[in-house]
Amino acid sequence: MSAPVGGAHRGHAKSAAGFLVDAERAAWHDRSLWFMRQKRDRGTAIAEWESLRLAGSALKAHAMSRLADLLEEFERRATANGVVVHWARDAAEHNAIVLGILHADGVTRVSKSKSMLTEECGLNPFLEARGIEVVDTDLGERIVQLAKEPPSHIVIPAIHWKREEIGALFHRTMGTPAGETSPDALAAAARVHLRDALLNAGAGITGANVIVAETGGVVVCTNEGNADLGMHSAPIHIACVGIEKIVATRDDVGVLLRLLARSGTGQPVTAYTTHVTSPRPDAAMHVVLVDNGRTRRLADEAMRAALHCIRCGACLNTCPVYRRSGGYSYGHVIQGPIGAILAPAVDLDAHRELPFASTLCGSCADVCPVRIDIPAQLLAWRARSAAAGALPSGYSTIFPFLGWVLSRLSRFERAARWARRVQKVIPSSWLSGRWNPWTRPGRTLPVIADETFREWAQREEGRP
């Protein structure tokens, strides 16, 4: 079902093949995500949707063009509000800052709401190795945490788990009745299980969907209310935020929130949207602003639009590759199409396969709420992979040959004629043998037409 946390990644193709062995699960995974895509389509069926997308894209581009100024403005406003602002160059600094805050107050137990930034930085294992208990309070995150797995989706972290499996997991870890599969009963058990951590943690850690330069505020969105309870119950609130989450004004927030909820879950607005600008009188609030390669991406003109991503998950839900290969096949904390353009920026050699794990159908760009041209970036990463000598295995042989064939019409026509002859002579069962990776997942090779369109047109033109 999944790869263990910290386990060696076998590459996208091999990991996807492992996921597809269980055909029933793969089909169920596909249907579940397409259901989310359909919810998104219904939620975005409003007259102003394309105007909102244009506005969202423009305001994110504006924020990235003024990133340094807006971050400094945020720090001034937040500090004036009583918030302590920290700056982290990378994951190691981020983790050290969070640990220092916890150690300063003797905190040994924290509640944490969903945060892809902390997943990116490996905060949970870092803190746990130093004696601090971390309880993920988002239901999906808690499921994968109890199973000792990473999230497989950036919005629905346990999308690969069936309710029967969740029931068995809760029976082992929470003592729920054996065989319990009712979603309501399992959610109620999780609520009781998590309440103690939420109410008795020494600190509440959250991410942030948006931070606002104009107010120095942090905006957190959830559908479970766990982030609100965690940040308001604990004496310390630590918000861990990637620097690309900043926008200039409060008006910008309204645009992004409408885009985020409808794209992610098809809702007009998330159930809980909390704007936090200062700590409670008897509490402390810290914001850790994290770079971790983001300014390097900002300097890359061809790739900087990837920083506009608002982590709605719509591109994962629509992607035919992600839906059929599972989140763990990507080997990166961010999966799917957006992960396929973010991961190579972290380590091109380690993630050389991901830009090729795409049909380039364009569906990801069609649903992206901030209009990121993901296919164009995938193509750019493919070119960079070739230039760096980091093509996936076999590509360095196949593609130069195909390029040579396709570079001249005469070569292409000769190759097509030979392909038609070969297809008629060699049995299709042999062409579809296990030696052929194209047909292994159950695909069949297309039948080549007896004549090309050019040949047909010339024949038709010659008729009286």
Secondary structure by P-SEA (a helix, b strand, c coil): cccccccccccaaaaaaaaacaaaaaaaaaaaaaaaaaaaaaaacccaaaaaaaaaaaaaaaaaaaaaaaaaaaaaaaaaabbbbbbbccaaaaaaaaaaaaaaacccbbbbcccaaaaaaaaaaaaaaacbbbbbccaaaaaaaaacccccccccccccccaaaaaaaaaaccccccccccaaaaaaaaaaaaaaaaacccbbbbccccccccccbbbbbbccaaaaaaaaaccbbbbbbccccccccaaaaaaaaaaaaaaccccccccbbbbbccccccbbbbbbbbccaaaaaaaccccccccccccccccccccaaaaaccccccccccccaaaaaaaaaaccccccccccccccccccccccccccaaaaaaaaaaaaaaaaccccccccccaaaaaaaaccaaaaaaaaaaaaaaaaccccccccccccccccccccccccccccaaaaaaaaaacc
